[in-house]
Each structure stands twice: as C-alpha cells, then as structure tokens.
Amino acid sequence: MSQSRRGFLASAGVAAASQRRRSGPPNIVLVITDDQGYGDLACHGNPVIRTPHLDRLHAESVRFTDFHSDPLCAPTRAGLLTGRYAYRGGVTAAFAGRSILRRDEVTMAELLRAAGYRCGLFGKWHLGDNYPYRPNERGFDETVACWSGGVTQAADYWGNDYFDDTYCRNLRPEKFRGYCTDVFFTEGIRFMEQNRNRPFFLFLPTNAPHAPYLVAERYSAPYRQQGLAPTIAAFYGMITNLDENVGRLRRRIAGLGLENDTILIFMTDNGSAAGSGPAAEGGTFPGFTAGMRMRKASNYDGGHRVPFFLRWPGGGIAGGRDVHHLAAHIDVLPTLLELAGIGNPRQIAFDGASLAPLLQGKPGFPENRTHFIQHQQFRVDGEFQMENPKPWLNSAVLTRRWRLVNGTELYDIGADPGQSRDIAGSHPEVVKRLRGSYEQWWGDVTRRFDEYLEITVGSPPESPSRLTCFDWHGGLGPPNQEAIRKAPWTNGFWAIEVAQGGRYEVVLRQQPPEADFPIEGRTARLKIGEVDVSKPVPEKARAVPFAVVLPPGKTKMQTWFTAADGRSRGAYYAYLRYLGPANR
C-alpha cells in the first residue's frame, strides 16, 4: 500500500472516530494553573508578558470577566471538584490538616466516571496525600501527581526541583525527565491519545507558576533583559512555558480530530502570587493586576477574581464573547454535568449554578446572586484560624454590584473596581443585607468545622502509611523541604484512624529515607492515644522504630525529638505499618 493511501486511511479513521464521538457526550479538558492571576495574561492587558496561545484561546472562547475562585490553592480545588463551598468539605486552608477533602464529598471525577468517562489527572492534587483521600481514590483512573501543595513541598518526593523529578504514577513513585509542566502536559496528551475513542475527562492542574520560581533560563532571560526583577521574570517565564504547553495541547486535540467535540477550559486557582507587589521590587516593571486590589490570599478582588475561558465548538460555544455575570469555580461542575447531558443523578446539593444558559446565550441564570469568599489560614491573636474559625476574618460577600469585605467595608465594584473607596457609611442598608446573607451562610457551612479529616493507617491500600508535618494540627509544621532543612523547633499532631487493631511498627524520621539525614535529638517519643513510649536516639541514627499495639478507631498521634538542652521538635515524617493481630 502506498504511503499516501495509508495516510488517507489514517486521516479517514480519525475523521470517522471524531464523527462517531459527536453523537455522545463531549470530552472535557480542564486546565487550572497555580498562582497565576487575572493580570498575568497579555490578553488581559499585561504589557510585558507574552502568552500568544492563551491569547488565542481567549479570542476563541466565551470569557467570564467576573469569575471568582477562593484566595488559596486547596480550597479552590475543593470547590471546583465538588461544586460546593470548600468549607463543607473541610478544606479551609492550604495545609495544617485543613487541605484534605472530606471523604463523603463527591468529586467531578466520580460523577463523570459513573457516566462512562475515563478520568485522568496530571499535576497537583492538593486535597490529601494519604488513603482514602488520594486522587485515585476520588474517581481518577490514571494519575501522575505531585503531593502536598506542589513540587518541593513537605510530602513531595524529597529533592524534587521542577526538573527531572519523581512524581507518583497511580500512587507509585516514578522518575520522569523534563520540566514539571512539560511532563504533566506530555502525560495528559498521552492520556487523550489512549482514550480518543471514548469520552474522557483530562484534568491538568499545573504546579506552575507556584513558588519556588524555577524555570529554564531561556524562558526567564527575556524578561530580565527588559529590566524585570528576578522573581517576576522567573514567574513570567514559567507562564510562558505553560503557554507553550497550552499551544501543544490544542494542536494535539485538533490532530486527533477531537476539537469540535471537546470542552476546553482554562482557569487559574487564585490571584497572582508574584505578578506584582514585593516580587516586582527592584525592577523596571511594577507588575500588573488589571486594576484590582491585592493578590493571592487576599479577600479583595485581586486575591480571587481569575480568568475563565470555555470553548466547545461542537456545542456552539466558541468565538470571542464576554459574559459579565458573577460566576465562580463552584459553578464549573454543575455546568459540565448539564453540558454533558448527565444531570445530577446523586441529587447533590450544589452551591454552584450551571453556567450553561450564559454560555448558550439563553435566560435562566440567577440575576441576583450572592457569593461568599473566605479562608482560615493565618494567625489571629496568637491562634491559628484553621483550628479556631472566626466569622468575617478574610471574608468577602459578592454580588454583581457590591463587595462587602471583612463585614465592614463596602465597595461598588462597577464604579470602583480597585476597591479604593469604602462607602459603607453611605449604604447602611446594603451592609445590613449582605451581613445577614453572610451570617446565614457561615452558620450553614461551618456545621462540621470541628470534625477532623482523619488519615487512615493500617489499611492495605497504603502500607506503610507515610505521614508528614504538612498535615499537622495544632501547630504550624514546616510546609516545604526548604523549611524542613532548617529544622524549626515546632510540633503538632496528626488526626488518624487506626483501620484495624493490632501490632504496628512506627518509624520516626526527621527527613525521609531518600534524604539520608541523621536525627538531631537525644530522645524520641511517640504518643498515639493512650500509648506513650520513649527511647534514646542512637548516634547518627536516621530513623527510630517503635513497636506498639493500637486499638482500632479515631485518635491523635504526636511525636517528639528532644535535644540535650530540652528543646524539642516533632518528627516531620512518620511511617506506620500494620504487622498483624495483637495476640500473635
């Protein structure tokens, strides 16, 4: 057979497969970047950054100009994947045991998988590193993921630095070659290729451009040459690399004949982390916030108003068109279920609303919507908010016209998008109405706030269970490997559930086995419920093992490495393995 004949038949096969798929539900490709703000795109007016592929997607999509996430990474992911406020799922911060998604929440992947989709995640999960909270236990069929809140953080594979790293493929460590964003897109494209003849959900939650700001010189150098400060130059370089990968993804979707029958979404998880402010100091460019106040972690619009582009040519959703209605990340799941013709088979009480009417230019979307923003991450009066929630702190109440910030400041967002003029005194009736809405919301979403999200130990799906200081309660554990190397004198406890009573080996470490680092301390102590044991730390020991008998059930676990001067720190890493029944 001639090469041209083979090429014709291959092309015909792609076209035929594409034609067959058009009669079924659409594929879904959802790209969400990490810490890229609304102003970190050329199409939004940034005069320095270069994002040609995202600009093209913007030009060919329906764009939401008043779209909001949460101000932090993990809460946004929880709301996005469940269609419900993150508080309901127990995700109210980015670490300290409050970034774990409650096990009775139903995820986007679980719903789509039940409807016949093949589901893949490639990138950052950030909703629990242990059984039963990992992505493969929450509906994803195939994953390549980094743990904790991203590459270089506490639960991530030790020594990862964005280049040639070790990630987990379907929960097992595997070495990869290349830059993290390139790896995740390559794996995502492979997943599309393997599932081209069936409906698939490809979730690409990139680690970039989250700190640390590491990228190849060829991406950051052009920005430094323009006089940008090193941090913002690297940050923009990470986005430029990401933009290239979006272009590569789109070319492959088209090459597979799937463009018309694929819903493609681009969004980000919160406001900019390094696109302005201190990151820009010392350079010629102050950064760009698109006129908004503040950045990541803020309850002003700069912390949570983000890009949202959606394109589905086969569904009549394409072409450059702006939608100005108030919308949010919690709307994405109800929207996709409606567009895919799935509905809500489990009758989930979504907080979000389907954006389908707005995407299709039809009536039916609520005009007088009220949306709520809040997180519980920082110290207040010496206490960590995530353990002692307080209403109003880090809060915002949003409508199409108004922003009520911290319960006292009021802004007319249309007249004052930079939130520079507090007009609460001129509109007391608006403040009262929005405060009433918030108080009702707060009372509803915090009903289970005092429940811990216990990590299960002693269960076959994870043996041994690997606990890290990233999930400590009651104290601020070092969240990343750089902080762990500094060995702070800090401690906290893990909330755990012992799956089966019996004999356990518990191994305490200051750094994980791959670090080969000696423990700095003379005495090791382990407390799990009523079990409280101590032993000396041998000289230059890398690990201290304990043999204990544990009853089943929920409890707390805490550890100590105590130095000669009496100071102590917790074991940043602990490994628990079930050995068998207590009577053997």
N, C-alpha and C positions, 0 to 999 in steps of 0.2 A: 504494500500500500504506500502511495506517495506521501511525503511529508505534508503537502498541502491538504490532501484528503484527510489525513489523521487530524490536522489542525481544525479542519471544517467540522469533523465529527465531534472533536472535543468541545468546540465552541457551541455546537448544536446541543451537546449534552448539558453544558452549563445553562443554556437558554431554556432547555426543557425542564431541568431541575428547578430553575427560577420560576418558570410558569406553573409547575406543579405546586410550589410553595405558596403562590399568591392566593390559592384557594383556602389556605389555612391561616392560623394566627401569625402575626408578624414576628420576626426576630427582634430582640431587644439588645442594644449595646449601650451601656451606661458608663460614661467616663466621668469620674469625680476626682479633681486634683486636690492637693493638700496644702492649705495656707495661701493659695492664690486668690487675691481679692478682685473685686469688680474692676478696679482701675488697672490691673496688671494684664491688660489686653490692648493692643493697638486699636481695635475696632471700638473700644470704649473711650477713645480719646487720648490714650497714653502716647506722648510724642516721641518716646525713646525706644520702648520695647518693640521687638519685631515678632509678630505672630501671624504670618500670612495664611497658614492653614486654618487656624481658628477664626481668623477674619473671614475667610471664605465660607466656613461653616455658619458663621453669624449671618452672612449675607444671604444664605440659602435656607435659613431656619425661621421658625417662629420664635421670637425672643421675648422673654419676660423682663421688663425693666424694673419691677418692684417685687423681686423674688428674694426670699429670705431662708437662711439656714439657722442653725444655732451658732453661737460665737466660738465654739470649740469642736475639735475633731470628732471625738466619740459620740457626744450627744447628737450631732448631725447625722452620723451613720445610723444610730438607733432610730431616729425619727424617719429617715429616708427609707430604711428597710422594713419598717413596721407600719408606716402611715399614721403613727401615734406619737404624741409628745414623749420625749425621751424619759421624762420623769416617771411615766407609767412603767417603763421597762427597767427602772433602776439606774439609768445612765445619766448622771448629773455632773460628771467631771471627766477629765481625760486620764485619770489614774487614781491611785489610792483606793482600789477596790470598788470604785464607782464608775468604771468604764465597762462593766460586764453586763450584757443584756440578759434580763430575766428569762428563765427557760420556758415560761409559759407564754411569752410573746411569739407571734407567728411572723416569720420573715417573708420578704418578697420572693426569695428563692424557694421557700417551702410551698408557697402558693403556686408559683409558676411550675415548679417540678410536678406538683399534683395535677396540673393541667397539661402535662406532656412535654414540658420544656426540659432541655438539657441545660444545666446551670453551672457556670464556671466563674471563679473569682481569681484574679491575678493582681496582687498588690497588697495593700494594707487592710487588715480586718479591723482590729482595734475594738473588739466587743467581747473579749475574753480569750485567754491563751490556754485554757485548760478544759478538760472534759467537764460538763457537757456543752460548753459554750463556743467551741471552735467552729469555723465555717462549714466544715464537712458534716458537722452535727446539726447545722441550721439550714440545710436544704441544698448546699452546693455539692455537685457531683465531682467536680475537679477543681483543685486549688493549687496555686503557687503563691505563698503568702509569707510576709514578714510579721513577726509578733510584736507585742506591746503596742506603742503608738507609732511605730515605724522603725526604719533601719537605724541602728546604733543605740536603740533604747534597751531597757533592762532585760527584757525577755527575748530580745532578738539574738540571733546566733552571735556568740562573742567574736569580736574582731571585724564584723562587717563594716564596710566604709563606703557603700554605694557602688563599688567596683568589684567584679568577680566575687560576689558574695555567696553565702549559703542561705537559702530560703527553704521553706518546707513545702514539698510537693505532696499533697494529700497527707499532711501531718508528719511526713518523714523528711529529715534534713537531706538536702541535695545541693551540691556545688554547681553554681552557674557562672558562665563567663559573660562579661559585659557590664554596662552601666545599668543600674536598677530599673530605670524607666524603659530602657531598651528591652531588657529581659521580660518585664511584665507585658509589654505590647507584643513581643515576639510570641510569648506563650498564649496570649489572648488570640492572636491571629491564627496560631496553630489550632486552637480550640474551635474557632469558626470553621476552619477548613475541614476538620474532622466531623463537624456536625452540620454541614451545609445543607443536608437533605432532610433536616428535621428542625422544628422550632428550637431556638437556643436563646438563652439569656447570658450575655457576656458582661460581667461586672469588672470594670477596670478602675479600682480606687488607688491611684498612684500614690507613692510615698513622696514624690517631688511636688512642689518645691519646698518641703518642710526642712527645717534645720536638722543637722548642720548643713551649711550651704556648700555642697561638694559637687563639682561638675568638671568635665574635661575643659582644658584651657581654651580650646577653640570656640567654646560657647560663651565663656565669661570675658575673654580678652577684648572682643569688640566693644563691650560696654565700659570696661576700664579705660579703653583708649578714648572714649568720649568724656572721660573725667568722672565717671560714677565711682562712688565709694566701693571698696572691695566686696562688702557684704551684699549690697544691692546689685552689683554687677554679677556676682555668682548666682543670686536669686533669679535675676532675669535670664541668665544663661541656662539655668535649669528649666525655665519656662520655654525658652527657645528650643531646647532639646525635646521637651514634651510636645511642643507644637509640631516638630518634625514627625514625631511618632503618630500624632493625630492624622497628619497627611498620609503616612504609610498605612495606617488602619483604613482610612477611607478608600485609598487605592485598592486595597485588597478586597474590601466589601464590594466595590464595583467590579473587580476582576472575577469574583466568584459569582457574579450575576445576581447579587442579593440587595443591591442598592434600593430598588423600589419597594422591597418587602422587608426593610429593616428600619425600626425606630432607632434613631441615633440621638443620644442626649449627651450634652456637655454641661457640666456644672462644677462648682467648687464647694468646699466644705465650710468655709468661714471667711472672714475678712482677711486682708493681706497681713502676713507676718513680717515681711521685710520690704514692702513696696513703698514705705515712707517712714517718717519718724527717725529714731536713732540709727537705723540701718543706713540711712541716706546721708548721715552727717559726715562731713569731711570731703564731700564730692561736689560736683557742679550741678547735680540734679537732685531736687528735694524729694523725688518720688511723686506718685500720682494716685490720688484717692477718688477721682471722679467727683470731687467736691464734697465728699462725705466726711463726717467727723469720726476720728479714731480708726482703729484697726482690730485685728484678731483679739478675741477675749472681751471686747467691749460690748456693752448693750446699746451704744449708739449705732447708727446705721452702718458705719464703717466696719463694725465687727461682724455683721450678719447679712447685709444685703449683698448678694452674689450673682454671678452670671447664671443664666439658664437658657440654653438653646435646645430646641427639639425639631427634628426633621424626620419625616416619613413620607416620601414622595408617593408611594403606592396608596397611602391613606389620605392623600390630598393635603398633607401638612408640609409645606415647603415654601420657598420664596421668602424674601426678606419682609417680615411683618412684625411689628412690635405690639405686645399686649401690656397694658398699663395697670391691670388689676393687681391687687395684693395677692400674692401667691407664696407658697413655701414648700420646703423639702418634704413635709408630711403629706403633700398633695400628690407626690410622684407615684406612689404605689396605687392609690385608687384610680389615678389616671391610666396607668398601664393596664390595670385589670379591665377597665372599660374599653380601651382601645383594642385590647386583645380578645374581647368578647368573652372574658372569663367571669366577670361579675364578682360577687363576694360570697362564694359558696359556704364559707365558715361563719358568715354573719358577724364579722369583726366590727367592733365599734371604732371605726376610724375617726381620728381627729381631723385628718385632711379631707379635702374635697376633690373630686375629679376635675381636672383642667380641660377635659375633652370638649366641653362647649366653647371655651375660649379658643382652643386650638382649631376648632372647626368653624369658628365664626357664628356660633349659634347661641341663643339665650339659654339660661338655666344655671349659670354660676352665681353664687350669692354675692349681692352687691354690697351689703352692709356687714362685711366680715370683720371679726376681731381676732387677732393672732397674738401669741404670747412668746416672749423670749426670756430665758433665764438660765443661769448655770450656778453651780455651788462648788467653787474650786478654791477660793483664796482664804487666807487667814482673816478673821474678823474678831477683834478684841482678844487675840491670843488663841482663838479656837479655829479649827478647820471647818469651813462651811459644810463640806461634804459629809461630816459627821453630825453637824448641828444646824440643820437647814433653817434659814431665816427668810421670811417673805420680804419682797421688794428689793433685796440686795441683788445687784447685777440684773435687774429686770427691765423689760420694756413691754408696753402694750401698744399694738399696732393696729391702725385702720388705714384706709386709703388716704385719709387726710391727716390723721393725728399720730403722734408718738408721745406716750406717757413714759418717762424714764425715771426709774427708781421710785415711782409712786408720787413724785412731787414736781418734776419738770415736765412741761408740756410744749410741744413743738408742732407747728403747722408745716408738715413736711413738703407740701407743694410750694408754699411761699418761702420756706426756709430749709432747703434740702441739707444745708450744712449744720443744722441744729445749733445755731448760734444765738437765738433769741428765745428765752424761756418766757412763754406767755401764759403760764398757769394762772397768774393773778387776774388776767382779763377774761378767763373762761372757766370759772369755778364749776359750772355745771358739767362741762366736758370732763374735768378732772374727777368729779364725783362719779360720773357714769363709768368711766374707764377703770377707776379704782374698784367699783363694785363688780365689774366683769372680772378683774384680776382676782379679787378675793374669792369669788366663786370657783374660778379655775384652780387657784392654789389649793383650796380645800379639797378639790377633786383629785388632782394629780399627785398629791403628797400622801395619800392614804396609806401607802405601803412603804413610805420612805424609810422607816426604821427597820425594814427587813434586809438582812444581809443576803448577798448572792454567793452562797457557799460553793467553794471549789470541791468537787468530789474526788476523794482519794480512795485507793484500794479497789478500783474498778478496772476490769480487763481492757477497756478501750484506751486507757492511759496508764501504763505501768513501766517505770515508776512515774508518779505524778511529780512534776517539776514546778515548784512554787518560787516566785521571785518577789523582791521587795516592791516591784511595780504595783502589786495588789495588796500591800499592807493597809490595814485600817488603823486608825488611832494615832497615826504619826506619819510624817512625810518621808517615805522611802526615797532614796536616790533614783530618779526616773530613767536615767540613761547610763551607759557604760562609762562615760567620762566622769560622771559624779561618783559612780561606784569605785573607780580607781582612786578617788580622793578619800575614800573610806570614812565618811562622816559618822560621828557618834550619834546615831539616831536609831529608832526602833519602832515597831508596830506589830500588829498581829494579823494572821490570816483567818478568815472565816472559812471553815472547811466542813465537809460532811463525810464521815467515815462510812463507806458503802457497805463494808462487811467487817464485823468484829473479828479480832484475832491478832496474830503476831505481825508486827511491822518492823522493817528496817527504815530508820530515818537518818539520812545523811545530811549534815550541815556543812555549808561551804561559804567562804567569803566571796569567792569568784567561781565561775563554773569550771568543770573539768578541763575544757579546752584552753582555759587561761593558765592553768598550772601555776597557781599563785598560793603562797603559804598564808595560813590564817594568822592574823595579828591579834593574839589574845592568849591568855593562860588557861582560862576556864570556859567550857562550853556548857550551856544549859538549854534544856528543851522542856517546854510545858505545853501539853495537849489536854485540855480539860482538867481532870484530876491527876493526870500523870505529870510528875515534875521531877526530872532527873538531871544530874550534872556530872561532868567528868573533866579531868585535865586535858588540855590540848597538847599533844606531843610536839616537840620542837620540829619546826618546818613542815608540820602536817598540812596537807591540802584539804583534808576532809575529816570530820569527826562523825563516826557512825554511832547510832543508838539502837538498841533492841528494846521494843516496848510492846505491850499488849493494850489494844484500844477497843473500847466498846463501839458499836455502830451508833450513828446519829450525828447531829449537828453540834459543833463545838468551836472553840477558838484555839489557835496554835501560835505560840510565840517562842522566840529563840534569843539567846544572848551569847556573845563572845566578850568576856570581861578581861581587861588588861590588868597589869600589875598595879596601876595607880587607882583601880576601882572603876574607871570609866568602861562603858560597855556599848556595843553596837549589836544590832540584830544580824543574824546570818542572812545575807542578801539572797542566798539560794538555798533551797531545801528540797530533798528528793525523798519521797515516801513510796515504799514498795510493800505490798501485801505478801506475807510469807506462808500463811496458812492458818488454820484454826488454832485457838489458844492452847488446846489440850494435846497438841502433838509436839 
